[in-house]
Amino acid sequence: MPHAYAAQLALIIDDIGYRRTDAAVLSLPQNVTLSILPYTPFGDQLAHKAHAKGHEIMLHLPMQALNGNALGMGGLTNLMDEAEIKSQVDKALERIPFAKGVNNHMGSLLTQLQLPMHWVMQRLKQHELYFVDSVTTHFSQAGKQARREGVPLLERGIFLDNDLTPKVLEKQFRQAIAQAKTQGSLVVIAHPHPETVLFLKENLRRLAAQGVTLVPTSALLGQGTQRLAKAQLKSNQSTSR
């Protein structure tokens, strides 16, 4: 029986757009938020289909990583000036219709840099979008710059599927439930792997029984979730992505 006062959990599936099989995420409950990469073969199509099914849409914006992994088209780097950064943000948003917010794809290098992140947040404020820091580095400046510009901010609490083995998926899922109940709300990020989608289809129904409500990401805005950053970071599994 659902609890009267449920904690809230936002689940973002990102890295969407490169594979035809990413469409499997459309089988998930509509309160699952979908964050889509720009300039991808299936990104625009999936954004339209997901929006029609009631999913909240985000732009998954590529940003430079410490490991030097290729960003793909539209990625932001530390070699870009203000005009280039802002132009890239605008063009990426044009590629993903219905986006209500943005989270960083990789970005363990760029999110550490105050000036580029300041420029990004200036643009997001102009577009009236929120930002979710994927927290791919503990040294991220994204939150500071979002607060400076008045951009609504959330931070990722848990990566669900860095390891796709069933045992670890279950461990992360249980941790997400516990953390959401302790903190009152939590942002979880996962990816469109077949193993992840299957796990979520079979297990998301457990949330209500545990007193946790699955909500669109924007539902957490204004609840002071950003003040939980220190508590979240204790259990973060940050990767230099």
C-alpha positions as CSV (number, residue, x, y, z in Angstrom):
1,M,0.0,0.0,0.0
2,P,1.5,3.4,-1.0
3,H,2.6,5.7,1.8
4,A,0.6,8.8,2.4
5,Y,3.6,11.1,2.1
6,A,5.9,9.7,-0.5
7,A,9.4,10.8,-1.2
8,Q,10.0,11.8,-4.8
9,L,12.4,10.3,-7.3
10,A,13.2,11.7,-10.8
11,L,14.7,9.2,-13.2
12,I,16.5,10.5,-16.2
13,I,17.4,8.2,-19.1
14,D,20.2,9.9,-21.1
15,D,22.6,9.1,-23.9
16,I,19.5,8.7,-26.2
17,G,19.6,9.1,-29.9
18,Y,22.3,7.1,-31.6
19,R,20.7,3.7,-31.7
20,R,17.4,2.6,-33.2
21,T,17.0,0.4,-30.1
22,D,16.9,3.5,-27.9
23,A,13.2,3.6,-28.8
24,A,12.7,0.9,-26.1
25,V,12.7,3.7,-23.5
26,L,9.3,4.7,-24.8
27,S,7.9,1.6,-23.1
28,L,8.8,3.1,-19.7
29,P,6.3,5.0,-17.5
30,Q,5.6,8.6,-18.8
31,N,7.1,10.1,-15.6
32,V,10.5,8.9,-16.7
33,T,12.4,11.9,-18.1
34,L,14.3,11.3,-21.4
35,S,17.4,13.3,-22.2
36,I,18.4,13.2,-25.8
37,L,21.7,13.9,-27.6
38,P,21.7,16.5,-30.4
39,Y,22.7,15.7,-34.0
40,T,21.9,12.0,-33.6
41,P,20.2,9.8,-36.2
42,F,17.1,9.2,-34.0
43,G,17.1,12.1,-31.6
44,D,14.5,14.4,-33.2
45,Q,12.2,11.4,-34.0
46,L,12.4,10.1,-30.4
47,A,11.8,13.6,-28.9
48,H,8.5,13.9,-30.9
49,K,7.4,10.4,-30.0
50,A,8.3,10.7,-26.3
51,H,6.6,14.1,-26.0
52,A,3.5,12.6,-27.6
53,K,3.5,9.9,-24.9
54,G,3.8,12.4,-22.1
55,H,7.5,12.1,-21.3
56,E,9.4,15.2,-20.1
57,I,12.3,15.9,-22.6
58,M,15.8,17.2,-21.9
59,L,18.7,18.1,-24.0
60,H,21.8,15.9,-23.2
61,L,24.5,18.5,-24.0
62,P,28.0,17.1,-24.8
63,M,30.8,18.7,-22.9
64,Q,34.5,18.0,-22.9
65,A,35.8,15.2,-20.7
66,L,39.1,14.7,-19.0
67,N,39.6,11.4,-20.7
68,G,39.5,13.0,-24.2
69,N,36.6,10.9,-25.5
70,A,35.1,12.1,-28.7
71,L,32.2,14.4,-28.1
72,G,30.5,14.2,-31.5
73,M,28.9,17.1,-33.2
74,G,27.8,20.0,-31.0
75,G,30.1,19.3,-28.1
76,L,31.4,22.2,-26.0
77,T,35.1,22.5,-25.4
78,N,37.5,24.7,-23.4
79,L,38.9,26.1,-26.7
80,M,35.6,27.9,-27.5
81,D,34.9,31.5,-26.7
82,E,31.7,33.0,-25.4
83,A,30.1,33.4,-28.8
84,E,30.9,29.8,-29.8
85,I,29.6,28.3,-26.6
86,K,26.3,30.2,-26.7
87,S,25.9,29.5,-30.4
88,Q,26.4,25.7,-29.9
89,V,23.9,25.7,-27.0
90,D,21.3,27.4,-29.2
91,K,21.9,25.1,-32.1
92,A,21.7,22.0,-29.9
93,L,18.4,23.1,-28.5
94,E,17.0,23.5,-32.0
95,R,17.8,19.9,-32.6
96,I,15.8,18.6,-29.6
97,P,12.3,19.9,-29.6
98,F,10.2,20.2,-26.4
99,A,13.3,20.3,-24.1
100,K,12.4,21.7,-20.7
101,G,15.9,21.3,-19.3
102,V,19.5,20.3,-20.0
103,N,22.1,17.9,-18.4
104,N,25.7,17.5,-19.3
105,H,26.9,14.5,-21.4
106,M,30.4,13.7,-20.1
107,G,31.9,17.1,-19.1
108,S,34.4,16.2,-16.4
109,L,36.7,18.8,-17.8
110,L,34.4,21.6,-19.0
111,T,32.1,21.6,-15.9
112,Q,35.2,22.4,-13.8
113,L,35.7,25.7,-15.7
114,Q,33.8,28.7,-14.3
115,L,33.7,30.9,-17.4
116,P,32.3,28.3,-20.0
117,M,29.7,27.2,-17.4
118,H,28.8,30.8,-16.8
119,W,28.1,31.2,-20.5
120,V,26.1,28.0,-20.7
121,M,23.9,29.1,-17.8
122,Q,23.4,32.6,-19.3
123,R,22.0,30.9,-22.4
124,L,19.8,28.5,-20.4
125,K,18.4,31.4,-18.4
126,Q,17.5,33.1,-21.6
127,H,15.7,29.9,-22.8
128,E,14.0,29.5,-19.4
129,L,15.4,26.0,-19.0
130,Y,16.5,24.1,-15.9
131,F,19.9,22.4,-15.5
132,V,20.7,19.0,-14.0
133,D,24.4,18.6,-13.2
134,S,25.3,15.0,-14.0
135,V,28.2,15.3,-11.6
136,T,30.9,13.6,-13.6
137,T,33.4,15.4,-11.4
138,H,33.3,16.4,-7.7
139,F,34.9,19.7,-8.8
140,S,32.0,20.8,-11.0
141,Q,31.3,24.6,-11.2
142,A,28.0,24.1,-12.9
143,G,25.9,24.4,-9.8
144,K,27.7,27.6,-8.7
145,Q,27.2,29.2,-12.1
146,A,23.5,28.1,-12.3
147,R,22.8,29.7,-8.9
148,R,24.6,32.8,-10.0
149,E,22.4,33.2,-13.0
150,G,19.2,32.0,-11.4
151,V,18.9,28.9,-13.5
152,P,16.8,26.2,-11.7
153,L,19.2,23.5,-10.6
154,L,19.2,19.9,-9.6
155,E,22.1,17.5,-9.1
156,R,22.4,13.8,-9.9
157,G,22.4,11.6,-6.9
158,I,23.0,8.1,-8.2
159,F,24.0,6.5,-11.5
160,L,21.9,3.4,-11.7
161,D,23.7,1.4,-14.3
162,N,27.5,2.0,-14.4
163,D,27.6,-1.8,-14.0
164,L,24.9,-3.8,-15.8
165,T,25.0,-7.0,-13.8
166,P,21.6,-7.8,-12.2
167,K,23.2,-7.8,-8.7
168,V,24.6,-4.3,-9.0
169,L,21.5,-2.9,-10.7
170,E,19.5,-4.2,-7.7
171,K,22.0,-2.7,-5.3
172,Q,21.8,0.7,-6.9
173,F,18.1,0.6,-7.1
174,R,17.7,-0.2,-3.4
175,Q,20.2,2.6,-2.6
176,A,18.2,5.0,-4.7
177,I,15.0,4.1,-2.8
178,A,16.8,4.5,0.6
179,Q,18.4,7.8,-0.4
180,A,15.1,9.3,-1.8
181,K,13.4,8.4,1.5
182,T,16.2,9.9,3.6
183,Q,16.5,13.1,1.6
184,G,12.9,13.5,0.5
185,S,13.9,13.6,-3.2
186,L,16.6,12.3,-5.5
187,V,17.7,12.5,-9.1
188,V,18.8,9.1,-10.7
189,I,20.5,8.9,-14.1
190,A,20.4,5.7,-16.2
191,H,21.0,4.8,-19.8
192,P,19.1,3.1,-22.6
193,H,20.9,-0.3,-22.3
194,P,18.6,-3.2,-22.9
195,E,19.5,-4.6,-19.5
196,T,18.6,-1.3,-17.9
197,V,15.3,-0.9,-19.7
198,L,14.3,-4.5,-18.8
199,F,15.2,-4.0,-15.1
200,L,13.2,-0.8,-14.9
201,K,10.2,-2.3,-16.6
202,E,10.2,-5.0,-14.0
203,N,11.1,-3.0,-10.9
204,L,9.8,0.6,-11.1
205,R,6.5,-0.6,-9.7
206,R,8.3,-1.3,-6.4
207,L,8.8,2.5,-5.8
208,A,5.2,3.2,-4.7
209,A,5.2,0.3,-2.2
210,Q,8.4,1.7,-0.7
211,G,6.8,5.2,-0.3
212,V,8.6,6.7,-3.3
213,T,6.8,8.5,-6.1
214,L,8.3,8.6,-9.6
215,V,8.0,12.2,-10.9
216,P,9.2,14.2,-14.0
217,T,12.5,15.9,-13.2
218,S,10.9,19.4,-13.3
219,A,8.7,18.4,-10.4
220,L,11.7,18.5,-8.1
221,L,12.5,22.1,-8.8
222,G,12.0,24.6,-6.0
223,Q,12.1,21.9,-3.4
224,G,15.6,22.8,-2.2
225,T,17.1,19.6,-3.7
226,Q,20.3,21.4,-4.6
227,R,20.9,21.9,-0.9
228,L,21.2,18.1,-0.6
229,A,24.4,18.1,-2.8
230,K,26.7,17.2,0.1
231,A,24.6,14.3,1.2
232,Q,24.3,13.0,-2.4
233,L,28.0,13.3,-3.1
234,K,28.8,10.9,-0.3
235,S,27.3,8.1,-2.4
236,N,28.1,9.4,-5.8
237,Q,29.9,7.1,-8.2
238,S,31.4,9.8,-10.3
239,T,33.2,8.8,-13.4
240,S,35.5,11.0,-15.5
241,R,33.1,11.1,-18.4
